[in-house]
Amino acid sequence: MTNRRERGPMIRAWPLRHCDSYRELGRIDVDDMRRRFEHWLHDSKYTVGGVFDVGGTTARALESGHGMDGIRDNGNGSLMRIVPLAFMGASEADVRNVSAITHAHAISISCCKGMV
């Protein structure tokens, strides 16, 4: 048992929100992606059995309405969800803006640009 969950498949739902947003709108829309993240956190959308873990930077960013940009706000949250952008024709500005939904420090953004 991990995080009070029985053994079984676990998926990170972050990339699914990007894919759904892009599929439904046909473009990268940072505001739509942010809304989907907020629904995940507050309404358990894209979860099986509810949200069981959220990083501190991600939680603070979604609660405050802007990405966290302090040196101690760097983490892997935006990097984990950025890969789908590689298949969406994302520009560097798109990658920066999507990362900055939660992780707005230059180090986090640079890592995401490198990944895409």
VOKOL-808737 format. One line per field, with one value per residue: residue number from 1; residue in three letters; x, y, z of N, C-alpha, C, CB in turn. Coordinates in steps of 0.05 Angstrom, whole numbers, padded with zeros to 5 digits. Each point is the difference from the previous one (the first is absolute). Glycine has a CB too. Example, Ala and Ser with C-alpha at 12.3 -4.5 7.8 and 13.67 -1.06 7.14 Angstrom:
REM VOKOL-808737
k = c(1:2) $
r = c(Ala:Ser) $
nxx = c(00264:00031) $
nyy = c(-00114:00044) $
nzz = c(00156:-00039) $
caxx = c(-00018:00016) $
cayy = c(00024:00024) $
cazz = c(00000:00001) $
cxx = c(00018:-00015) $
cyy = c(00024:00022) $
czz = c(00000:00014) $
cbxx = c(-00038:00024) $
cbyy = c(-00023:-00013) $
cbzz = c(00025:-00043) $
This chain:
REM VOKOL-808737
k = c(1:2:3:4:5:6:7:8:9:10:11:12:13:14:15:16:17:18:19:20:21:22:23:24:25:26:27:28:29:30:31:32:33:34:35:36:37:38:39:40:41:42:43:44:45:46:47:48:49:50:51:52:53:54:55:56:57:58:59:60:61:62:63:64:65:66:67:68:69:70:71:72:73:74:75:76:77:78:79:80:81:82:83:84:85:86:87:88:89:90:91:92:93:94:95:96:97:98:99:100:101:102:103:104:105:106:107:108:109:110:111:112:113:114:115:116) $
r = c(Met:Thr:Asn:Arg:Arg:Glu:Arg:Gly:Pro:Met:Ile:Arg:Ala:Trp:Pro:Leu:Arg:His:Cys:Asp:Ser:Tyr:Arg:Glu:Leu:Gly:Arg:Ile:Asp:Val:Asp:Asp:Met:Arg:Arg:Arg:Phe:Glu:His:Trp:Leu:His:Asp:Ser:Lys:Tyr:Thr:Val:Gly:Gly:Val:Phe:Asp:Val:Gly:Gly:Thr:Thr:Ala:Arg:Ala:Leu:Glu:Ser:Gly:His:Gly:Met:Asp:Gly:Ile:Arg:Asp:Asn:Gly:Asn:Gly:Ser:Leu:Met:Arg:Ile:Val:Pro:Leu:Ala:Phe:Met:Gly:Ala:Ser:Glu:Ala:Asp:Val:Arg:Asn:Val:Ser:Ala:Ile:Thr:His:Ala:His:Ala:Ile:Ser:Ile:Ser:Cys:Cys:Lys:Gly:Met:Val) $
nxx = c(00017:00031:-00030:-00031:00014:-00017:00059:-00022:00031:00029:-00021:00037:-00068:00055:-00013:-00064:00004:00033:-00043:-00050:00025:00011:-00056:-00031:00034:00021:00047:00040:-00060:00057:-00063:-00006:00048:-00026:-00054:00031:00029:-00056:-00024:00050:-00014:-00062:-00015:00047:00007:00031:-00023:-00007:-00034:-00001:00045:00035:00033:-00011:00068:-00009:-00004:-00058:-00023:00022:-00024:-00059:-00002:00019:-00039:00067:00032:00017:00040:00026:00053:-00049:-00035:00048:-00046:00008:-00054:00021:00029:-00057:-00022:00051:-00017:-00052:00043:00026:-00059:-00009:00047:00027:00020:00047:-00059:-00021:00045:-00012:-00059:00007:00042:-00040:-00049:00043:00052:-00003:00063:00021:-00001:-00056:00015:00052:-00031:-00043:00043:00025:-00055:-00010) $
nyy = c(-00024:00044:00042:-00046:-00041:-00062:-00007:00038:00021:00048:00029:00047:00014:00035:-00029:00003:00063:-00001:-00036:00035:00053:-00025:-00026:00054:00039:-00035:00021:-00019:00018:00017:00002:-00063:-00014:00032:-00032:-00055:00018:00013:-00058:-00027:00031:-00008:-00059:-00048:00030:-00058:-00043:-00059:00033:00069:00030:-00056:00058:00066:00002:00034:00020:-00021:00030:00057:-00003:-00011:00047:00046:-00013:-00020:-00053:-00002:00047:-00031:-00019:-00034:-00004:-00046:-00047:-00035:00045:00011:-00058:-00030:00035:00004:-00057:00029:00046:-00048:00002:00070:00014:00013:00054:-00014:00022:-00059:-00009:00053:-00015:-00059:00016:00044:-00045:00001:00031:00073:-00028:00023:-00060:-00012:00024:-00035:-00055:00016:00013:-00057:-00030:00027) $
nzz = c(00000:-00042:00042:00050:-00058:00015:-00022:-00049:-00044:00035:-00057:00024:-00007:-00021:-00053:00009:-00002:-00054:-00026:00015:-00022:-00056:-00008:00006:-00037:-00051:00049:00043:00033:00043:00010:-00010:00039:00048:-00004:00005:00055:00026:-00013:00030:00052:00004:-00022:00021:-00066:-00008:00053:-00012:00054:-00012:-00025:00023:-00011:-00002:-00006:00052:-00058:-00008:00049:-00016:-00058:00018:00045:-00041:-00053:-00009:-00015:00060:-00029:00058:-00027:00025:-00060:-00021:-00002:-00045:00000:-00055:-00007:00004:-00049:-00047:-00028:-00024:-00020:-00037:-00030:-00006:-00050:00066:-00032:00037:00013:00012:00042:00031:00009:00023:00044:00020:00016:00047:-00016:-00004:00012:-00057:00022:-00025:-00056:-00008:00007:-00044:-00044:00008:-00009:-00057) $
caxx = c(-00017:00014:-00018:-00026:-00014:00007:00017:-00013:00011:-00002:00009:00001:-00022:00007:00001:-00026:-00014:00011:-00010:-00028:-00003:00008:-00019:-00026:00002:00016:00022:00010:-00014:00010:-00022:-00016:00016:-00001:-00026:00000:00016:-00016:-00021:00013:00006:-00023:-00024:00010:-00002:00023:00011:-00014:-00001:00007:00028:00013:00026:00005:00024:-00004:00000:-00024:-00024:00000:-00005:-00028:-00016:00006:-00007:00024:00022:00019:00025:00023:00020:-00008:-00024:00007:-00006:-00005:-00029:-00005:00015:-00015:-00023:00007:00007:-00019:00004:00019:-00016:-00021:00011:00003:00022:00013:-00018:-00020:00012:00004:-00025:-00012:00016:-00005:-00026:00008:00028:00008:00028:00016:00012:-00022:-00008:00022:-00001:-00022:00008:00019:-00014:-00017) $
cayy = c(00024:00025:00023:-00011:-00011:-00028:-00005:00000:00020:00028:00017:00028:00011:00026:00000:-00004:00026:00014:-00014:00006:00028:00003:-00016:00014:00027:00000:00018:00001:00021:-00001:00005:-00024:-00020:00008:-00008:-00029:-00006:00008:-00020:-00024:00004:00006:-00017:-00027:-00007:-00015:-00018:-00024:00000:00025:00009:-00010:00013:00024:00013:00026:00021:-00003:00008:00029:00014:-00003:00015:00028:00009:00005:-00018:00008:00006:00001:-00021:-00024:-00010:-00018:-00028:-00015:00001:00008:-00018:-00025:00003:00016:-00017:00001:00023:-00007:-00011:00019:00022:00022:00019:00004:00016:-00018:-00016:00017:00007:-00024:-00005:00021:-00003:-00007:00003:00023:00008:-00004:-00027:-00018:00006:-00009:-00029:-00008:00006:-00020:-00025:00001) $
cazz = c(00000:-00002:00002:00008:-00024:-00005:-00023:-00025:-00018:00007:-00021:00005:-00017:-00012:-00030:-00011:-00002:-00024:-00024:-00003:-00008:-00028:-00017:-00001:-00010:-00024:00004:00027:00015:00028:00019:00001:00015:00028:00010:00003:00023:00024:00003:00011:00029:00017:-00007:-00005:-00028:-00010:00021:00008:00029:00012:00000:00023:00004:-00016:00009:00013:-00020:-00016:00017:00004:-00026:-00007:00019:-00004:-00027:-00016:00005:00021:-00015:00018:-00005:00015:-00013:-00021:00005:-00024:-00007:-00028:-00018:-00003:-00017:-00024:-00024:-00022:-00017:-00021:-00022:-00006:-00015:00019:-00002:00026:00016:00010:00020:00023:00012:00012:00025:00020:00014:00028:00005:-00017:00003:-00025:-00001:-00007:-00028:-00018:-00001:-00017:-00028:-00008:-00003:-00024) $
cxx = c(00018:-00019:-00029:-00016:00009:00018:-00016:00012:-00004:00009:00000:-00020:00008:00001:-00027:-00015:00010:-00012:-00030:-00005:00006:-00019:-00026:00001:00016:00024:00009:-00013:00007:-00023:-00017:00015:00000:-00027:-00003:00016:-00015:-00023:00011:00004:-00025:-00024:00008:-00004:00026:00013:-00017:00000:00009:00030:00014:00028:00001:00025:-00006:-00001:-00025:-00025:00000:-00006:-00029:-00018:00003:-00008:00024:00022:00019:00027:00025:00019:-00008:-00027:00005:-00007:-00006:-00029:-00005:00014:-00016:-00022:00006:00003:-00022:00003:00019:-00016:-00022:00011:00004:00025:00014:-00017:-00022:00011:00005:-00026:-00014:00016:-00007:-00028:00006:00028:00011:00029:00014:00012:-00021:-00007:00022:00000:-00023:00005:00018:-00014:-00017:00017) $
cyy = c(00025:00023:-00009:-00010:-00029:-00002:00000:00022:00029:00015:00029:00013:00026:-00002:-00003:00026:00016:-00012:00006:00029:00004:-00013:00015:00027:00003:00019:-00001:00025:-00002:00004:-00025:-00022:00006:-00008:-00030:-00009:00006:-00020:-00026:00003:00002:-00019:-00029:-00009:-00013:-00017:-00025:00000:00026:00006:-00011:00012:00024:00013:00028:00023:00000:00009:00030:00015:-00001:00016:00030:00011:00008:-00019:00011:00003:00003:-00023:-00026:-00011:-00019:-00028:-00014:00002:00008:-00019:-00026:00003:00013:-00016:00001:00024:-00005:-00010:00020:00024:00025:00017:00001:00017:-00017:-00017:00016:00006:-00023:-00007:00019:-00001:-00006:00006:00022:00009:-00007:-00028:-00021:00003:-00010:-00031:-00010:00005:-00022:-00027:00000:00004) $
czz = c(00000:00001:00007:-00024:-00003:-00025:-00025:-00017:00010:-00025:00010:-00020:-00013:-00030:-00013:-00003:-00024:-00025:-00005:-00009:-00029:-00019:-00003:-00013:-00026:00001:00029:00014:00029:00020:00003:00016:00030:00012:00004:00024:00026:00004:00011:00030:00017:-00004:-00006:-00029:-00009:00022:00002:00030:00014:-00002:00025:00005:-00019:00011:00011:-00019:-00017:00016:00004:-00026:-00007:00019:-00005:-00027:-00017:00008:00021:-00013:00019:-00006:00014:-00011:-00023:00009:-00026:-00009:-00029:-00020:-00005:-00020:-00027:-00026:-00022:-00019:-00023:-00025:-00009:-00016:00018:-00005:00027:00018:00012:00024:00026:00015:00014:00025:00022:00012:00030:00007:-00019:00003:-00026:-00002:-00009:-00030:-00019:-00002:-00018:-00030:-00010:-00005:-00026:-00024) $
cbxx = c(-00037:00036:00029:00000:-00002:-00044:00032:-00042:-00008:00007:-00018:00049:-00033:00027:00046:-00001:-00006:00043:00034:-00010:00012:00047:00021:-00012:-00003:-00041:-00017:00045:-00039:00045:00000:-00022:00029:00032:-00020:-00006:00042:00012:-00025:00024:00042:00014:-00022:-00009:-00033:00008:00018:00012:00006:-00039:-00012:-00024:00022:-00050:00026:00023:00050:00021:00001:00034:00046:00010:00005:00037:-00043:-00013:-00004:-00026:-00028:-00028:00036:00024:-00022:00037:-00018:00037:-00009:-00006:00043:00010:-00027:00022:00026:-00031:-00009:00035:00009:-00023:-00021:-00024:-00023:00044:00010:-00021:00022:00038:-00005:-00016:00037:00032:-00023:-00033:00005:-00047:-00001:00009:00033:-00018:-00027:00027:00020:-00031:-00005:00035:-00002:-00038) $
cbyy = c(-00025:-00022:00026:00032:00045:-00014:-00026:-00017:-00032:-00008:-00032:-00001:-00022:00010:-00018:-00045:00000:00010:-00036:-00035:00014:00002:-00043:-00024:00015:-00011:00030:-00023:00000:00016:00049:00012:-00007:00038:00040:-00005:00009:00048:00021:-00008:00023:00047:00041:-00011:00038:00036:00040:-00027:-00048:-00005:00043:-00042:-00044:00006:-00025:-00019:-00002:-00038:-00045:-00007:-00012:-00045:-00037:-00005:00015:00049:-00016:-00025:00022:00022:00035:00017:00042:00031:00011:-00030:00011:00048:00020:-00011:00003:00031:-00029:-00024:00028:-00011:-00046:-00014:-00018:-00028:00027:-00003:00040:-00002:-00028:00021:00035:-00016:-00018:00027:-00017:-00036:-00049:00014:-00007:00049:00013:00001:00040:00041:-00002:00010:00049:00023:-00005:00019) $
cbzz = c(00025:-00027:-00033:00038:-00023:00020:00028:00020:-00038:00050:-00035:00017:00029:00041:00004:00020:00050:00025:00006:00035:00047:00016:00015:00041:00046:-00025:-00037:-00013:-00034:-00016:-00012:-00044:-00041:-00009:-00023:-00050:-00026:-00008:-00038:-00044:-00014:-00002:-00018:00047:-00009:-00033:00025:-00042:-00003:00030:-00026:-00008:00013:-00011:-00034:00039:-00001:-00025:00023:00036:-00015:-00020:00034:00033:00019:-00005:-00046:00036:-00034:00035:-00003:00040:00014:-00017:00046:00013:00046:00015:00017:00047:00041:00031:00031:00030:00040:00034:00017:00041:-00041:00034:-00036:-00023:-00028:-00046:-00035:-00024:-00035:-00045:-00028:-00025:-00043:-00003:00015:00003:00050:00000:00037:00048:00015:00014:00047:00038:00008:00025:00050:00027) $
